[in-house]
Amino acid sequence: MRNTEPAKRVEVTDYRRLRVALLGAGAVGSQVAALLLKHGDELADRAGAALDLVGISVRDLDAPRDVDLPRELLTTDPESLLVGSDIVIELMGGIEPARTSILQAIGAGADIVTANKALLATHGPELFEAADQVGASIYYEAAAAGAIPIIRPLRDSLAGDRVQRIMGIVNGTTNYILDRMDREGSDFAEVLADAQALGYAEADPTADIEGYDAAQKAAILASLAFHTAVPLSAVHREGITRIDADMMDAARKAGFVIKLLAVCERLSDAEVSPSGETISVRVYPALVPREHPLASVHGANNAVFVQAEAAGDLMFYGAGAGGVQTASAVLGDVVSAARRHIAGGVGVGESTRANLPVVPIGHVTTRYQITLEVEDRPGVLAAVAGLLSDGRVSIATLEQSIVGTEGDETARLVVGTHLAREQDLSDAVAALSASGVVQRVVSVLRVEGD
């Protein structure tokens, strides 16, 4: 006889209990702890297991924190939390002692949840290998783009597809700076100072404005998307410190906006690989057409634009940083780890089966915008065009304006190119600089997303 009684709700007390240890209680860690304690019942329903926060490792028991945490959970001894924990959340940041703690936790049988991009970009293969050896998993959704879900879509949702290209704004500080410069015509130094005052930029902003943060995230995304261990040293990196108001103005007039982009893509290069298949991973400021979706990413927001063979174009957008926002991604990973513990089976691993070579920047082909200052006299345009042609760089567009005072006038040329190889472009620009025809190479910017 059919049972028509409604299914009985499983109470939290009936769930299997999992021990969760938290290493680090900074801006993100304190929010993770607060949400775990506040929404424990709801998270248990989603995970199928009660998540017991057994302790929080901190450097200073008395340090001020964004939220009040139970004193009895705090400890300055992270090792005391590792043995016996089912899930270890590492939010200490940096390389050490985070690396050692994660390896110890894996050795003790725990799954790992981390937002540590620097550690994954430099020691990812070592950590994933250690996890594979014992059937553990490492979850790191928050390491690439804050609250934006991008790791799980690449690893799971697009597992049956072939990712061709990733182009992303993955650093909120630089996007805030460039967005303000574009919309207000402000200088770099002025906007950087404002970003520091508002808390968007650190007192030492080097990691952000020189592209180190974005390069770490690019290495993580490329490794996952292309099944290749991409070392951080293979990522070409440029920052935004050379971008000024004049460059922003020229970009605006040409229908572009300047964004710091992380670009990861498959290339065909028989010179480097017998199969012809290679990848490029690079971070630099680039011109993006104003009609492209990434051009409309404003403020400190992030976005990742993915091009897949079957799925086509996909875009993931949202907050790339912030304590509570990043905590959302961390807790999503905690729930995933808990579900795996309940279901059993082999942990989620990282594939490096493709092992594709990462080509240097000189092998990349894209379009460029070159801004030059030259003498305002007959024959100069022909000389510039000839030098570019000799370097296998073809002109697509050219605009000329006059700068300077009467009697001391200089022509400014803005040259847009067709697709050109980076090494050819670099050689051609060097030839222009040495020719005597060009007074100054004002800027060279790549064009992406057209």
KOLKOLFI-874902 format. One record per residue (C-alpha): chain; x, y, z. Coordinates in steps of 0.25 Angstrom, whole numbers, padded with zeros to 4 digits. Layout:
BEGIN
+---+-------+-------+-------+
| c |    c1 |    c2 |    c3 |
+---+-------+-------+-------+
| A |     X |     Y |     Z |
...
+---+-------+-------+-------+
This chain:
BEGIN
+---+-------+-------+-------+
| c |    c1 |    c2 |    c3 |
+---+-------+-------+-------+
| A |  0000 |  0000 |  0000 |
| A |  0005 |  0014 | -0004 |
| A |  0010 |  0022 |  0008 |
| A |  0003 |  0036 |  0006 |
| A |  0009 |  0042 |  0019 |
| A |  0019 |  0054 |  0017 |
| A |  0033 |  0051 |  0018 |
| A |  0039 |  0054 |  0032 |
| A |  0049 |  0065 |  0032 |
| A |  0063 |  0061 |  0037 |
| A |  0066 |  0069 |  0050 |
| A |  0080 |  0074 |  0051 |
| A |  0083 |  0065 |  0063 |
| A |  0080 |  0053 |  0054 |
| A |  0091 |  0057 |  0044 |
| A |  0105 |  0052 |  0044 |
| A |  0114 |  0062 |  0050 |
| A |  0127 |  0067 |  0043 |
| A |  0138 |  0074 |  0051 |
| A |  0142 |  0087 |  0044 |
| A |  0155 |  0095 |  0047 |
| A |  0157 |  0109 |  0043 |
| A |  0171 |  0115 |  0041 |
| A |  0171 |  0130 |  0041 |
| A |  0161 |  0140 |  0046 |
| A |  0164 |  0152 |  0038 |
| A |  0154 |  0160 |  0029 |
| A |  0149 |  0147 |  0022 |
| A |  0152 |  0137 |  0033 |
| A |  0144 |  0144 |  0044 |
| A |  0132 |  0145 |  0034 |
| A |  0133 |  0130 |  0031 |
| A |  0133 |  0127 |  0046 |
| A |  0121 |  0136 |  0048 |
| A |  0113 |  0130 |  0037 |
| A |  0116 |  0116 |  0041 |
| A |  0111 |  0119 |  0055 |
| A |  0099 |  0127 |  0051 |
| A |  0094 |  0118 |  0040 |
| A |  0098 |  0105 |  0045 |
| A |  0084 |  0098 |  0044 |
| A |  0082 |  0103 |  0029 |
| A |  0096 |  0099 |  0025 |
| A |  0094 |  0085 |  0031 |
| A |  0081 |  0083 |  0023 |
| A |  0089 |  0087 |  0010 |
| A |  0101 |  0079 |  0013 |
| A |  0094 |  0067 |  0019 |
| A |  0103 |  0068 |  0031 |
| A |  0104 |  0076 |  0044 |
| A |  0117 |  0085 |  0043 |
| A |  0123 |  0087 |  0056 |
| A |  0133 |  0098 |  0057 |
| A |  0143 |  0092 |  0067 |
| A |  0153 |  0103 |  0067 |
| A |  0159 |  0116 |  0061 |
| A |  0174 |  0118 |  0060 |
| A |  0178 |  0133 |  0061 |
| A |  0192 |  0140 |  0063 |
| A |  0187 |  0149 |  0074 |
| A |  0175 |  0145 |  0083 |
| A |  0172 |  0159 |  0087 |
| A |  0173 |  0165 |  0073 |
| A |  0161 |  0174 |  0069 |
| A |  0152 |  0167 |  0059 |
| A |  0141 |  0170 |  0050 |
| A |  0131 |  0161 |  0058 |
| A |  0131 |  0156 |  0072 |
| A |  0135 |  0141 |  0072 |
| A |  0134 |  0132 |  0084 |
| A |  0147 |  0133 |  0092 |
| A |  0147 |  0118 |  0095 |
| A |  0148 |  0115 |  0080 |
| A |  0161 |  0123 |  0079 |
| A |  0175 |  0117 |  0079 |
| A |  0189 |  0121 |  0075 |
| A |  0193 |  0107 |  0072 |
| A |  0188 |  0103 |  0058 |
| A |  0194 |  0089 |  0060 |
| A |  0184 |  0085 |  0071 |
| A |  0172 |  0087 |  0061 |
| A |  0177 |  0078 |  0050 |
| A |  0177 |  0064 |  0055 |
| A |  0163 |  0059 |  0056 |
| A |  0157 |  0070 |  0047 |
| A |  0149 |  0066 |  0035 |
| A |  0150 |  0079 |  0028 |
| A |  0161 |  0090 |  0030 |
| A |  0158 |  0104 |  0025 |
| A |  0171 |  0111 |  0022 |
| A |  0170 |  0126 |  0022 |
| A |  0183 |  0131 |  0028 |
| A |  0188 |  0135 |  0014 |
| A |  0203 |  0135 |  0010 |
| A |  0212 |  0123 |  0007 |
| A |  0216 |  0119 |  0021 |
| A |  0211 |  0114 |  0031 |
| A |  0199 |  0112 |  0022 |
| A |  0206 |  0102 |  0013 |
| A |  0211 |  0093 |  0025 |
| A |  0198 |  0094 |  0032 |
| A |  0190 |  0089 |  0019 |
| A |  0200 |  0078 |  0017 |
| A |  0198 |  0073 |  0031 |
| A |  0183 |  0074 |  0030 |
| A |  0183 |  0066 |  0017 |
| A |  0192 |  0056 |  0024 |
| A |  0182 |  0055 |  0035 |
| A |  0171 |  0052 |  0026 |
| A |  0164 |  0065 |  0025 |
| A |  0158 |  0072 |  0012 |
| A |  0163 |  0086 |  0010 |
| A |  0156 |  0099 |  0007 |
| A |  0165 |  0111 |  0004 |
| A |  0165 |  0124 | -0002 |
| A |  0180 |  0125 | -0003 |
| A |  0183 |  0129 | -0017 |
| A |  0198 |  0132 | -0015 |
| A |  0200 |  0118 | -0009 |
| A |  0192 |  0111 | -0020 |
| A |  0199 |  0118 | -0031 |
| A |  0213 |  0115 | -0025 |
| A |  0211 |  0101 | -0019 |
| A |  0198 |  0096 | -0025 |
| A |  0204 |  0084 | -0031 |
| A |  0210 |  0079 | -0018 |
| A |  0197 |  0081 | -0010 |
| A |  0188 |  0074 | -0021 |
| A |  0198 |  0063 | -0022 |
| A |  0198 |  0061 | -0006 |
| A |  0183 |  0061 | -0006 |
| A |  0182 |  0051 | -0018 |
| A |  0191 |  0041 | -0010 |
| A |  0181 |  0040 |  0001 |
| A |  0168 |  0042 | -0006 |
| A |  0166 |  0056 |  0000 |
| A |  0160 |  0068 | -0008 |
| A |  0165 |  0083 | -0008 |
| A |  0154 |  0093 | -0011 |
| A |  0157 |  0107 | -0015 |
| A |  0146 |  0115 | -0021 |
| A |  0149 |  0128 | -0013 |
| A |  0164 |  0128 | -0019 |
| A |  0161 |  0133 | -0033 |
| A |  0150 |  0143 | -0033 |
| A |  0145 |  0145 | -0019 |
| A |  0130 |  0143 | -0018 |
| A |  0129 |  0140 | -0033 |
| A |  0126 |  0125 | -0036 |
| A |  0137 |  0122 | -0046 |
| A |  0145 |  0110 | -0041 |
| A |  0133 |  0100 | -0040 |
| A |  0128 |  0104 | -0054 |
| A |  0141 |  0101 | -0060 |
| A |  0143 |  0088 | -0053 |
| A |  0129 |  0083 | -0053 |
| A |  0119 |  0090 | -0062 |
| A |  0129 |  0091 | -0073 |
| A |  0135 |  0077 | -0071 |
| A |  0129 |  0072 | -0084 |
| A |  0133 |  0084 | -0092 |
| A |  0147 |  0090 | -0097 |
| A |  0150 |  0104 | -0092 |
| A |  0157 |  0112 | -0102 |
| A |  0159 |  0125 | -0096 |
| A |  0157 |  0132 | -0082 |
| A |  0158 |  0147 | -0081 |
| A |  0156 |  0153 | -0068 |
| A |  0156 |  0165 | -0059 |
| A |  0161 |  0159 | -0046 |
| A |  0166 |  0170 | -0038 |
| A |  0156 |  0180 | -0032 |
| A |  0166 |  0190 | -0028 |
| A |  0172 |  0192 | -0042 |
| A |  0158 |  0192 | -0048 |
| A |  0153 |  0203 | -0038 |
| A |  0165 |  0212 | -0042 |
| A |  0164 |  0210 | -0057 |
| A |  0149 |  0212 | -0056 |
| A |  0150 |  0225 | -0049 |
| A |  0161 |  0230 | -0058 |
| A |  0152 |  0226 | -0070 |
| A |  0140 |  0233 | -0065 |
| A |  0146 |  0245 | -0058 |
| A |  0159 |  0248 | -0066 |
| A |  0166 |  0247 | -0053 |
| A |  0181 |  0244 | -0051 |
| A |  0186 |  0230 | -0046 |
| A |  0193 |  0235 | -0034 |
| A |  0180 |  0243 | -0029 |
| A |  0171 |  0231 | -0031 |
| A |  0181 |  0222 | -0024 |
| A |  0181 |  0231 | -0012 |
| A |  0166 |  0231 | -0012 |
| A |  0166 |  0215 | -0013 |
| A |  0175 |  0214 | -0001 |
| A |  0166 |  0224 |  0007 |
| A |  0154 |  0216 |  0004 |
| A |  0161 |  0202 |  0007 |
| A |  0161 |  0197 | -0007 |
| A |  0176 |  0198 | -0008 |
| A |  0186 |  0194 |  0002 |
| A |  0196 |  0203 |  0008 |
| A |  0206 |  0196 | -0001 |
| A |  0198 |  0194 | -0014 |
| A |  0209 |  0187 | -0021 |
| A |  0202 |  0173 | -0022 |
| A |  0190 |  0180 | -0029 |
| A |  0195 |  0191 | -0037 |
| A |  0207 |  0183 | -0043 |
| A |  0199 |  0171 | -0047 |
| A |  0204 |  0161 | -0037 |
| A |  0190 |  0158 | -0031 |
| A |  0184 |  0156 | -0045 |
| A |  0195 |  0147 | -0049 |
| A |  0193 |  0138 | -0038 |
| A |  0179 |  0137 | -0041 |
| A |  0182 |  0135 | -0056 |
| A |  0191 |  0123 | -0053 |
| A |  0180 |  0116 | -0045 |
| A |  0170 |  0118 | -0056 |
| A |  0179 |  0114 | -0067 |
| A |  0183 |  0101 | -0060 |
| A |  0169 |  0097 | -0057 |
| A |  0163 |  0101 | -0071 |
| A |  0175 |  0095 | -0079 |
| A |  0178 |  0083 | -0071 |
| A |  0192 |  0088 | -0070 |
| A |  0201 |  0092 | -0057 |
| A |  0204 |  0106 | -0061 |
| A |  0215 |  0112 | -0052 |
| A |  0214 |  0126 | -0048 |
| A |  0227 |  0129 | -0054 |
| A |  0221 |  0126 | -0068 |
| A |  0210 |  0137 | -0067 |
| A |  0214 |  0149 | -0074 |
| A |  0211 |  0161 | -0065 |
| A |  0210 |  0176 | -0066 |
| A |  0203 |  0186 | -0057 |
| A |  0196 |  0199 | -0059 |
| A |  0205 |  0209 | -0053 |
| A |  0209 |  0214 | -0067 |
| A |  0194 |  0217 | -0071 |
| A |  0191 |  0232 | -0070 |
| A |  0180 |  0242 | -0073 |
| A |  0185 |  0244 | -0088 |
| A |  0185 |  0229 | -0091 |
| A |  0171 |  0228 | -0085 |
| A |  0166 |  0240 | -0093 |
| A |  0172 |  0234 | -0106 |
| A |  0165 |  0221 | -0103 |
| A |  0152 |  0227 | -0101 |
| A |  0152 |  0235 | -0114 |
| A |  0156 |  0222 | -0121 |
| A |  0144 |  0215 | -0115 |
| A |  0151 |  0207 | -0104 |
| A |  0153 |  0206 | -0089 |
| A |  0166 |  0201 | -0083 |
| A |  0165 |  0189 | -0073 |
| A |  0175 |  0181 | -0066 |
| A |  0172 |  0167 | -0072 |
| A |  0176 |  0153 | -0069 |
| A |  0176 |  0146 | -0082 |
| A |  0178 |  0130 | -0083 |
| A |  0176 |  0124 | -0097 |
| A |  0179 |  0112 | -0106 |
| A |  0188 |  0115 | -0117 |
| A |  0194 |  0108 | -0129 |
| A |  0209 |  0109 | -0130 |
| A |  0217 |  0098 | -0137 |
| A |  0230 |  0104 | -0134 |
| A |  0228 |  0101 | -0119 |
| A |  0220 |  0088 | -0119 |
| A |  0220 |  0076 | -0128 |
| A |  0205 |  0075 | -0127 |
| A |  0204 |  0090 | -0130 |
| A |  0195 |  0092 | -0117 |
| A |  0200 |  0102 | -0107 |
| A |  0195 |  0112 | -0097 |
| A |  0197 |  0126 | -0094 |
| A |  0195 |  0132 | -0080 |
| A |  0197 |  0147 | -0078 |
| A |  0193 |  0159 | -0070 |
| A |  0194 |  0174 | -0075 |
| A |  0186 |  0186 | -0077 |
| A |  0178 |  0185 | -0091 |
| A |  0168 |  0193 | -0099 |
| A |  0154 |  0187 | -0099 |
| A |  0143 |  0191 | -0108 |
| A |  0133 |  0199 | -0101 |
| A |  0122 |  0189 | -0106 |
| A |  0129 |  0177 | -0100 |
| A |  0122 |  0172 | -0087 |
| A |  0135 |  0174 | -0079 |
| A |  0135 |  0189 | -0083 |
| A |  0123 |  0191 | -0074 |
| A |  0129 |  0185 | -0061 |
| A |  0131 |  0197 | -0052 |
| A |  0136 |  0200 | -0039 |
| A |  0143 |  0189 | -0031 |
| A |  0135 |  0178 | -0037 |
| A |  0141 |  0166 | -0045 |
| A |  0136 |  0158 | -0057 |
| A |  0142 |  0146 | -0064 |
| A |  0138 |  0144 | -0079 |
| A |  0139 |  0129 | -0083 |
| A |  0139 |  0124 | -0098 |
| A |  0136 |  0109 | -0099 |
| A |  0136 |  0101 | -0112 |
| A |  0121 |  0096 | -0110 |
| A |  0115 |  0106 | -0099 |
| A |  0120 |  0118 | -0106 |
| A |  0122 |  0131 | -0099 |
| A |  0119 |  0131 | -0084 |
| A |  0121 |  0143 | -0074 |
| A |  0122 |  0142 | -0058 |
| A |  0121 |  0155 | -0051 |
| A |  0121 |  0160 | -0037 |
| A |  0129 |  0165 | -0025 |
| A |  0143 |  0160 | -0026 |
| A |  0147 |  0163 | -0012 |
| A |  0141 |  0167 |  0002 |
| A |  0140 |  0159 |  0015 |
| A |  0126 |  0154 |  0015 |
| A |  0125 |  0153 |  0000 |
| A |  0138 |  0144 | -0001 |
| A |  0132 |  0136 |  0011 |
| A |  0120 |  0132 |  0003 |
| A |  0130 |  0125 | -0007 |
| A |  0137 |  0119 |  0004 |
| A |  0124 |  0113 |  0011 |
| A |  0120 |  0108 | -0003 |
| A |  0133 |  0100 | -0003 |
| A |  0130 |  0095 |  0011 |
| A |  0117 |  0090 |  0008 |
| A |  0123 |  0083 | -0005 |
| A |  0134 |  0076 |  0004 |
| A |  0123 |  0072 |  0014 |
| A |  0115 |  0066 |  0004 |
| A |  0127 |  0058 | -0001 |
| A |  0129 |  0053 |  0013 |
| A |  0115 |  0048 |  0014 |
| A |  0115 |  0042 |  0000 |
| A |  0129 |  0036 |  0001 |
| A |  0137 |  0033 | -0011 |
| A |  0150 |  0038 | -0017 |
| A |  0153 |  0053 | -0015 |
| A |  0152 |  0063 | -0026 |
| A |  0166 |  0064 | -0033 |
| A |  0172 |  0073 | -0042 |
| A |  0176 |  0068 | -0056 |
| A |  0189 |  0072 | -0063 |
| A |  0188 |  0061 | -0074 |
| A |  0189 |  0071 | -0085 |
| A |  0203 |  0077 | -0080 |
| A |  0202 |  0088 | -0091 |
| A |  0214 |  0097 | -0093 |
| A |  0212 |  0111 | -0088 |
| A |  0218 |  0120 | -0099 |
| A |  0225 |  0134 | -0096 |
| A |  0218 |  0147 | -0099 |
| A |  0226 |  0148 | -0112 |
| A |  0218 |  0137 | -0119 |
| A |  0204 |  0144 | -0116 |
| A |  0196 |  0150 | -0127 |
| A |  0187 |  0161 | -0125 |
| A |  0184 |  0175 | -0130 |
| A |  0191 |  0188 | -0124 |
| A |  0189 |  0203 | -0123 |
| A |  0202 |  0210 | -0124 |
| A |  0203 |  0225 | -0121 |
| A |  0215 |  0233 | -0127 |
| A |  0220 |  0247 | -0127 |
| A |  0227 |  0251 | -0140 |
| A |  0231 |  0263 | -0147 |
| A |  0220 |  0270 | -0155 |
| A |  0226 |  0270 | -0169 |
| A |  0224 |  0263 | -0182 |
| A |  0229 |  0248 | -0183 |
| A |  0227 |  0245 | -0168 |
| A |  0215 |  0236 | -0170 |
| A |  0221 |  0229 | -0181 |
| A |  0233 |  0226 | -0173 |
| A |  0225 |  0221 | -0161 |
| A |  0217 |  0212 | -0170 |
| A |  0229 |  0207 | -0177 |
| A |  0236 |  0203 | -0164 |
| A |  0224 |  0196 | -0159 |
| A |  0222 |  0188 | -0172 |
| A |  0237 |  0184 | -0172 |
| A |  0234 |  0178 | -0158 |
| A |  0222 |  0171 | -0163 |
| A |  0212 |  0180 | -0156 |
| A |  0200 |  0185 | -0164 |
| A |  0193 |  0198 | -0162 |
| A |  0177 |  0197 | -0160 |
| A |  0174 |  0211 | -0155 |
| A |  0182 |  0224 | -0154 |
| A |  0178 |  0237 | -0147 |
| A |  0187 |  0250 | -0147 |
| A |  0186 |  0262 | -0138 |
| A |  0195 |  0274 | -0135 |
| A |  0200 |  0276 | -0121 |
| A |  0209 |  0287 | -0116 |
| A |  0210 |  0302 | -0119 |
| A |  0210 |  0310 | -0132 |
| A |  0224 |  0309 | -0138 |
| A |  0228 |  0297 | -0129 |
| A |  0217 |  0287 | -0134 |
| A |  0218 |  0272 | -0133 |
| A |  0209 |  0262 | -0140 |
| A |  0203 |  0251 | -0131 |
| A |  0199 |  0238 | -0139 |
| A |  0190 |  0228 | -0133 |
| A |  0192 |  0215 | -0141 |
| A |  0183 |  0203 | -0140 |
| A |  0189 |  0190 | -0146 |
| A |  0183 |  0178 | -0152 |
| A |  0186 |  0165 | -0144 |
| A |  0201 |  0164 | -0142 |
| A |  0211 |  0155 | -0134 |
| A |  0216 |  0161 | -0122 |
| A |  0231 |  0159 | -0125 |
| A |  0229 |  0166 | -0139 |
| A |  0222 |  0178 | -0132 |
| A |  0232 |  0179 | -0122 |
| A |  0243 |  0179 | -0133 |
| A |  0236 |  0189 | -0141 |
| A |  0234 |  0199 | -0130 |
| A |  0249 |  0198 | -0126 |
| A |  0252 |  0201 | -0141 |
| A |  0242 |  0213 | -0140 |
| A |  0249 |  0218 | -0128 |
| A |  0263 |  0217 | -0134 |
| A |  0259 |  0223 | -0147 |
| A |  0260 |  0238 | -0145 |
| A |  0246 |  0239 | -0151 |
| A |  0239 |  0237 | -0138 |
| A |  0242 |  0247 | -0126 |
| A |  0235 |  0239 | -0116 |
| A |  0227 |  0226 | -0114 |
| A |  0216 |  0230 | -0105 |
| A |  0209 |  0217 | -0103 |
| A |  0207 |  0203 | -0108 |
| A |  0194 |  0196 | -0104 |
| A |  0189 |  0183 | -0108 |
| A |  0174 |  0181 | -0112 |
| A |  0166 |  0170 | -0107 |
| A |  0152 |  0165 | -0108 |
| A |  0149 |  0171 | -0122 |
+---+-------+-------+-------+
